[in-house]
């Protein structure tokens, strides 16, 4: 069983707009970024839509771009943002 982790979640651009917030404190037992994303999707509503696995969402752990397998650590900052596309 995993220990509870206190995290700071940050949302940017269209994800922030969909959720109506830019940051929130979160407590989880998720071991990885991917598990955390799935946990947030399971909240339903705007979280399920904005963070859907069918949407391209970039993840950063403590300001480093990371993939779903990155291990969460206590006190981490996790950022979710849409990929930046060129014109």
C-alpha positions as CSV (number, residue, x, y, z in Angstrom):
1,X,0.0,0.0,0.0
2,X,1.3,3.4,-0.9
3,X,1.7,6.3,1.5
4,X,-0.4,9.4,1.0
5,X,1.4,12.2,-0.9
6,X,0.7,15.9,-0.6
7,X,1.0,17.5,-4.1
8,X,0.4,20.8,-5.7
9,X,-1.4,20.5,-9.0
10,X,-1.1,23.3,-11.6
11,X,-3.2,23.6,-14.7
12,X,-2.4,25.8,-17.7
13,X,-4.1,27.3,-20.8
14,X,-7.2,25.4,-22.0
15,X,-7.1,22.9,-19.1
16,X,-7.1,25.8,-16.5
17,X,-10.1,27.3,-18.4
18,X,-12.0,24.0,-18.4
19,X,-11.4,23.4,-14.7
20,X,-11.9,27.0,-13.6
21,X,-8.8,27.0,-11.5
22,X,-5.0,27.3,-12.0
23,X,-3.8,25.4,-8.9
24,X,-5.0,23.1,-6.1
25,X,-3.6,21.0,-3.3
26,X,-4.2,17.3,-3.7
27,X,-3.6,14.2,-1.6
28,X,-3.1,11.0,-3.4
29,X,-1.7,7.4,-3.1
30,X,-1.0,7.3,-6.9
31,X,2.6,6.1,-7.5
32,X,3.1,7.7,-10.9
33,X,2.0,10.6,-13.0
34,X,-0.2,8.3,-15.1
35,X,-2.0,6.9,-12.1
36,X,-2.6,10.5,-10.8
37,X,-4.0,11.5,-14.2
38,X,-6.3,8.5,-14.1
39,X,-7.4,9.4,-10.6
40,X,-8.2,13.0,-11.7
41,X,-10.1,11.7,-14.7
42,X,-12.2,9.5,-12.4
43,X,-13.4,12.7,-10.6
44,X,-15.6,13.1,-13.7
45,X,-17.1,16.3,-15.0
46,X,-14.6,18.8,-16.4
47,X,-11.6,16.8,-15.1
48,X,-12.7,13.8,-17.1
49,X,-13.0,15.9,-20.2
50,X,-10.0,18.2,-19.9
51,X,-7.6,15.4,-18.9
52,X,-9.1,12.6,-21.0
53,X,-6.7,10.0,-22.4
54,X,-8.0,10.9,-25.9
55,X,-6.6,14.4,-25.5
56,X,-2.9,15.3,-25.8
57,X,-1.9,16.6,-22.4
58,X,1.7,17.3,-21.4
59,X,2.8,16.6,-17.8
60,X,5.6,18.1,-15.8
61,X,6.9,16.9,-12.4
62,X,8.7,19.6,-10.5
63,X,9.1,21.7,-13.7
64,X,10.6,18.8,-15.7
65,X,8.6,17.4,-18.6
66,X,7.8,13.8,-17.7
67,X,5.8,10.9,-19.0
68,X,3.2,8.7,-17.3
69,X,5.8,6.5,-15.7
70,X,7.4,9.2,-13.6
71,X,7.3,8.4,-9.9
72,X,5.5,10.9,-7.6
73,X,7.4,12.2,-4.6
74,X,6.1,13.9,-1.4
75,X,5.6,17.7,-2.0
76,X,5.9,17.5,-5.7
77,X,4.4,20.0,-8.1
78,X,2.6,18.5,-11.0
79,X,1.6,20.6,-14.0
80,X,-0.8,19.7,-16.7
81,X,-0.9,21.6,-20.0
82,X,-1.9,21.2,-23.6
83,X,1.0,20.8,-26.1
84,X,2.2,24.0,-27.6
85,X,1.7,24.0,-31.3
86,X,3.3,26.3,-33.9
87,X,1.3,28.4,-36.3
